[in-house]
Amino acid sequence: MISANYRVPNIDPEKCHSCRKCVARQACRLKALVQFEAHELPYVDQAMCRGCLVCVEQCPFRAITVE
């Protein structure tokens, strides 16, 4: 089992508006945030995420947090 030394963000479905700002290349250069359809909620691909937390800063609705 691989353990990470960083925190992976979580997306709160109650706050997310599916605006796609977190999915944009500027917010996640590693493409760790995935959203297949515009109406679906994005999710964090934990295998790709490196914990930079740029997505947290980019979310205008504060739907992305870390625990």
N, CA, C and O atoms as a GROMACS GRO file, in nm:
protein
  268
    1MET      N    1   0.084  -0.118   0.000
    1MET     CA    2   0.000   0.000   0.000
    1MET      C    3   0.089   0.125   0.000
    1MET      O    4   0.188   0.132   0.073
    2ILE      N    5   0.052   0.221  -0.082
    2ILE     CA    6   0.125   0.347  -0.093
    2ILE      C    7   0.058   0.450  -0.005
    2ILE      O    8  -0.063   0.468  -0.010
    3SER      N    9   0.137   0.518   0.076
    3SER     CA   10   0.080   0.625   0.158
    3SER      C   11   0.130   0.759   0.108
    3SER      O   12   0.245   0.772   0.065
    4ALA      N   13   0.043   0.857   0.113
    4ALA     CA   14   0.078   0.990   0.065
    4ALA      C   15   0.112   1.080   0.182
    4ALA      O   16   0.060   1.063   0.293
    5ASN      N   17   0.199   1.176   0.158
    5ASN     CA   18   0.237   1.273   0.260
    5ASN      C   19   0.166   1.405   0.239
    5ASN      O   20   0.212   1.509   0.287
    6TYR      N   21   0.056   1.405   0.169
    6TYR     CA   22  -0.018   1.527   0.141
    6TYR      C   23  -0.166   1.501   0.158
    6TYR      O   24  -0.211   1.386   0.164
    7ARG      N   25  -0.241   1.607   0.164
    7ARG     CA   26  -0.386   1.595   0.182
    7ARG      C   27  -0.456   1.607   0.048
    7ARG      O   28  -0.426   1.696  -0.032
    8VAL      N   29  -0.548   1.518   0.024
    8VAL     CA   30  -0.625   1.520  -0.100
    8VAL      C   31  -0.754   1.598  -0.076
    8VAL      O   32  -0.822   1.576   0.024
    9PRO      N   33  -0.787   1.690  -0.166
    9PRO     CA   34  -0.909   1.770  -0.149
    9PRO      C   35  -1.036   1.687  -0.164
    9PRO      O   36  -1.039   1.584  -0.231
   10ASN      N   37  -1.141   1.734  -0.099
   10ASN     CA   38  -1.274   1.674  -0.109
   10ASN      C   39  -1.369   1.778  -0.168
   10ASN      O   40  -1.353   1.898  -0.145
   11ILE      N   41  -1.467   1.731  -0.244
   11ILE     CA   42  -1.566   1.820  -0.304
   11ILE      C   43  -1.699   1.800  -0.234
   11ILE      O   44  -1.751   1.689  -0.227
   12ASP      N   45  -1.753   1.908  -0.181
   12ASP     CA   46  -1.881   1.905  -0.112
   12ASP      C   47  -1.993   1.918  -0.216
   12ASP      O   48  -2.007   2.024  -0.278
   13PRO      N   49  -2.072   1.813  -0.236
   13PRO     CA   50  -2.177   1.818  -0.338
   13PRO      C   51  -2.286   1.921  -0.308
   13PRO      O   52  -2.357   1.965  -0.399
   14GLU      N   53  -2.300   1.959  -0.182
   14GLU     CA   54  -2.400   2.060  -0.145
   14GLU      C   55  -2.358   2.200  -0.190
   14GLU      O   56  -2.444   2.284  -0.216
   15LYS      N   57  -2.228   2.224  -0.198
   15LYS     CA   58  -2.177   2.357  -0.235
   15LYS      C   59  -2.136   2.367  -0.381
   15LYS      O   60  -2.132   2.477  -0.437
   16CYS      N   61  -2.106   2.255  -0.443
   16CYS     CA   62  -2.056   2.255  -0.582
   16CYS      C   63  -2.166   2.295  -0.680
   16CYS      O   64  -2.279   2.245  -0.672
   17HIS      N   65  -2.133   2.385  -0.772
   17HIS     CA   66  -2.227   2.432  -0.874
   17HIS      C   67  -2.190   2.378  -1.012
   17HIS      O   68  -2.248   2.420  -1.112
   18SER      N   69  -2.096   2.285  -1.019
   18SER     CA   70  -2.049   2.227  -1.146
   18SER      C   71  -2.005   2.334  -1.246
   18SER      O   72  -2.032   2.323  -1.365
   19CYS      N   73  -1.939   2.437  -1.196
   19CYS     CA   74  -1.896   2.548  -1.282
   19CYS      C   75  -1.772   2.513  -1.365
   19CYS      O   76  -1.740   2.584  -1.461
   20ARG      N   77  -1.703   2.407  -1.330
   20ARG     CA   78  -1.586   2.355  -1.401
   20ARG      C   79  -1.459   2.438  -1.380
   20ARG      O   80  -1.359   2.413  -1.448
   21LYS      N   81  -1.460   2.534  -1.291
   21LYS     CA   82  -1.338   2.613  -1.269
   21LYS      C   83  -1.226   2.529  -1.208
   21LYS      O   84  -1.109   2.554  -1.235
   22CYS      N   85  -1.261   2.430  -1.127
   22CYS     CA   86  -1.159   2.343  -1.068
   22CYS      C   87  -1.103   2.244  -1.170
   22CYS      O   88  -0.991   2.196  -1.154
   23VAL      N   89  -1.180   2.216  -1.273
   23VAL     CA   90  -1.138   2.120  -1.376
   23VAL      C   91  -1.049   2.188  -1.480
   23VAL      O   92  -0.976   2.121  -1.552
   24ALA      N   93  -1.055   2.320  -1.486
   24ALA     CA   94  -0.976   2.395  -1.585
   24ALA      C   95  -0.827   2.368  -1.569
   24ALA      O   96  -0.779   2.343  -1.458
   25ARG      N   97  -0.757   2.375  -1.678
   25ARG     CA   98  -0.613   2.346  -1.678
   25ARG      C   99  -0.536   2.438  -1.582
   25ARG      O  100  -0.437   2.394  -1.522
   26GLN      N  101  -0.579   2.562  -1.566
   26GLN     CA  102  -0.512   2.654  -1.476
   26GLN      C  103  -0.526   2.609  -1.330
   26GLN      O  104  -0.437   2.634  -1.249
   27ALA      N  105  -0.636   2.545  -1.298
   27ALA     CA  106  -0.661   2.503  -1.160
   27ALA      C  107  -0.594   2.370  -1.127
   27ALA      O  108  -0.551   2.349  -1.014
   28CYS      N  109  -0.586   2.281  -1.224
   28CYS     CA  110  -0.524   2.151  -1.198
   28CYS      C  111  -0.444   2.107  -1.319
   28CYS      O  112  -0.497   2.046  -1.412
   29ARG      N  113  -0.316   2.137  -1.316
   29ARG     CA  114  -0.228   2.102  -1.428
   29ARG      C  115  -0.211   1.952  -1.444
   29ARG      O  116  -0.178   1.904  -1.553
   30LEU      N  117  -0.232   1.877  -1.337
   30LEU     CA  118  -0.218   1.731  -1.343
   30LEU      C  119  -0.346   1.661  -1.387
   30LEU      O  120  -0.348   1.539  -1.404
   31LYS      N  121  -0.452   1.738  -1.407
   31LYS     CA  122  -0.582   1.685  -1.446
   31LYS      C  123  -0.634   1.583  -1.345
   31LYS      O  124  -0.691   1.480  -1.382
   32ALA      N  125  -0.614   1.614  -1.217
   32ALA     CA  126  -0.660   1.525  -1.111
   32ALA      C  127  -0.808   1.545  -1.080
   32ALA      O  128  -0.870   1.460  -1.016
   33LEU      N  129  -0.863   1.656  -1.124
   33LEU     CA  130  -1.007   1.679  -1.109
   33LEU      C  131  -1.074   1.640  -1.240
   33LEU      O  132  -1.037   1.687  -1.347
   34VAL      N  133  -1.174   1.554  -1.228
   34VAL     CA  134  -1.238   1.496  -1.345
   34VAL      C  135  -1.387   1.527  -1.342
   34VAL      O  136  -1.453   1.515  -1.238
   35GLN      N  137  -1.440   1.566  -1.457
   35GLN     CA  138  -1.583   1.588  -1.472
   35GLN      C  139  -1.618   1.550  -1.615
   35GLN      O  140  -1.579   1.619  -1.709
   36PHE      N  141  -1.693   1.442  -1.631
   36PHE     CA  142  -1.722   1.392  -1.765
   36PHE      C  143  -1.831   1.470  -1.836
   36PHE      O  144  -1.819   1.500  -1.955
   37GLU      N  145  -1.936   1.505  -1.765
   37GLU     CA  146  -2.047   1.580  -1.823
   37GLU      C  147  -2.064   1.710  -1.745
   37GLU      O  148  -2.037   1.715  -1.625
   38ALA      N  149  -2.107   1.814  -1.812
   38ALA     CA  150  -2.120   1.946  -1.750
   38ALA      C  151  -2.213   1.945  -1.629
   38ALA      O  152  -2.192   2.022  -1.535
   39HIS      N  153  -2.315   1.861  -1.630
   39HIS     CA  154  -2.412   1.859  -1.520
   39HIS      C  155  -2.369   1.769  -1.404
   39HIS      O  156  -2.432   1.772  -1.298
   40GLU      N  157  -2.264   1.691  -1.422
   40GLU     CA  158  -2.216   1.602  -1.317
   40GLU      C  159  -2.120   1.674  -1.223
   40GLU      O  160  -2.055   1.771  -1.261
   41LEU      N  161  -2.111   1.626  -1.102
   41LEU     CA  162  -2.015   1.681  -1.007
   41LEU      C  163  -1.876   1.630  -1.041
   41LEU      O  164  -1.860   1.515  -1.081
   42PRO      N  165  -1.776   1.715  -1.027
   42PRO     CA  166  -1.638   1.669  -1.048
   42PRO      C  167  -1.596   1.581  -0.932
   42PRO      O  168  -1.657   1.582  -0.825
   43TYR      N  169  -1.491   1.505  -0.954
   43TYR     CA  170  -1.434   1.427  -0.844
   43TYR      C  171  -1.282   1.432  -0.855
   43TYR      O  172  -1.227   1.463  -0.961
   44VAL      N  173  -1.216   1.401  -0.746
   44VAL     CA  174  -1.070   1.404  -0.740
   44VAL      C  175  -1.017   1.264  -0.767
   44VAL      O  176  -1.050   1.168  -0.697
   45ASP      N  177  -0.935   1.253  -0.870
   45ASP     CA  178  -0.865   1.127  -0.898
   45ASP      C  179  -0.745   1.122  -0.804
   45ASP      O  180  -0.643   1.186  -0.828
   46GLN      N  181  -0.758   1.046  -0.697
   46GLN     CA  182  -0.656   1.044  -0.593
   46GLN      C  183  -0.522   0.991  -0.642
   46GLN      O  184  -0.418   1.022  -0.583
   47ALA      N  185  -0.522   0.913  -0.747
   47ALA     CA  186  -0.396   0.862  -0.802
   47ALA      C  187  -0.318   0.973  -0.873
   47ALA      O  188  -0.196   0.965  -0.883
   48MET      N  189  -0.389   1.075  -0.922
   48MET     CA  190  -0.325   1.184  -0.995
   48MET      C  191  -0.294   1.306  -0.907
   48MET      O  192  -0.200   1.380  -0.934
   49CYS      N  193  -0.373   1.326  -0.802
   49CYS     CA  194  -0.359   1.444  -0.716
   49CYS      C  195  -0.227   1.441  -0.639
   49CYS      O  196  -0.188   1.338  -0.585
   50ARG      N  197  -0.160   1.555  -0.635
   50ARG     CA  198  -0.035   1.569  -0.560
   50ARG      C  199  -0.048   1.668  -0.445
   50ARG      O  200   0.050   1.703  -0.381
   51GLY      N  201  -0.171   1.711  -0.419
   51GLY     CA  202  -0.197   1.794  -0.302
   51GLY      C  203  -0.151   1.938  -0.311
   51GLY      O  204  -0.121   1.999  -0.209
   52CYS      N  205  -0.145   1.994  -0.432
   52CYS     CA  206  -0.101   2.134  -0.446
   52CYS      C  207  -0.206   2.232  -0.395
   52CYS      O  208  -0.173   2.344  -0.357
   53LEU      N  209  -0.333   2.192  -0.395
   53LEU     CA  210  -0.446   2.269  -0.344
   53LEU      C  211  -0.480   2.394  -0.424
   53LEU      O  212  -0.551   2.481  -0.373
   54VAL      N  213  -0.433   2.406  -0.546
   54VAL     CA  214  -0.471   2.518  -0.632
   54VAL      C  215  -0.622   2.514  -0.658
   54VAL      O  216  -0.686   2.619  -0.668
   55CYS      N  217  -0.678   2.396  -0.669
   55CYS     CA  218  -0.822   2.382  -0.692
   55CYS      C  219  -0.903   2.444  -0.579
   55CYS      O  220  -1.009   2.501  -0.602
   56VAL      N  221  -0.853   2.433  -0.456
   56VAL     CA  222  -0.922   2.492  -0.341
   56VAL      C  223  -0.931   2.643  -0.358
   56VAL      O  224  -1.035   2.703  -0.332
   57GLU      N  225  -0.822   2.704  -0.402
   57GLU     CA  226  -0.819   2.849  -0.424
   57GLU      C  227  -0.908   2.891  -0.540
   57GLU      O  228  -0.964   3.001  -0.537
   58GLN      N  229  -0.921   2.807  -0.642
   58GLN     CA  230  -0.996   2.843  -0.762
   58GLN      C  231  -1.147   2.831  -0.747
   58GLN      O  232  -1.221   2.891  -0.824
   59CYS      N  233  -1.193   2.754  -0.650
   59CYS     CA  234  -1.338   2.732  -0.637
   59CYS      C  235  -1.406   2.854  -0.577
   59CYS      O  236  -1.381   2.889  -0.462
   60PRO      N  237  -1.494   2.921  -0.655
   60PRO     CA  238  -1.561   3.041  -0.605
   60PRO      C  239  -1.670   3.011  -0.502
   60PRO      O  240  -1.718   3.103  -0.435
   61PHE      N  241  -1.708   2.884  -0.488
   61PHE     CA  242  -1.816   2.846  -0.397
   61PHE      C  243  -1.765   2.778  -0.270
   61PHE      O  244  -1.844   2.735  -0.186
   62ARG      N  245  -1.633   2.770  -0.257
   62ARG     CA  246  -1.570   2.703  -0.142
   62ARG      C  247  -1.620   2.561  -0.124
   62ARG      O  248  -1.639   2.514  -0.011
   63ALA      N  249  -1.640   2.494  -0.235
   63ALA     CA  250  -1.689   2.356  -0.231
   63ALA      C  251  -1.576   2.255  -0.218
   63ALA      O  252  -1.601   2.138  -0.190
   64ILE      N  253  -1.453   2.300  -0.236
   64ILE     CA  254  -1.338   2.210  -0.227
   64ILE      C  255  -1.262   2.242  -0.100
   64ILE      O  256  -1.218   2.354  -0.078
   65THR      N  257  -1.247   2.141  -0.017
   65THR     CA  258  -1.179   2.158   0.111
   65THR      C  259  -1.084   2.041   0.134
   65THR      O  260  -1.088   1.941   0.063
   66VAL      N  261  -1.000   2.056   0.234
   66VAL     CA  262  -0.914   1.945   0.278
   66VAL      C  263  -0.942   1.921   0.425
   66VAL      O  264  -0.973   2.013   0.500
   67GLU      N  265  -0.931   1.797   0.464
   67GLU     CA  266  -0.957   1.761   0.605
   67GLU      C  267  -0.828   1.754   0.682
   67GLU      O  268  -0.829   1.726   0.802
   0.00000   0.00000   0.00000
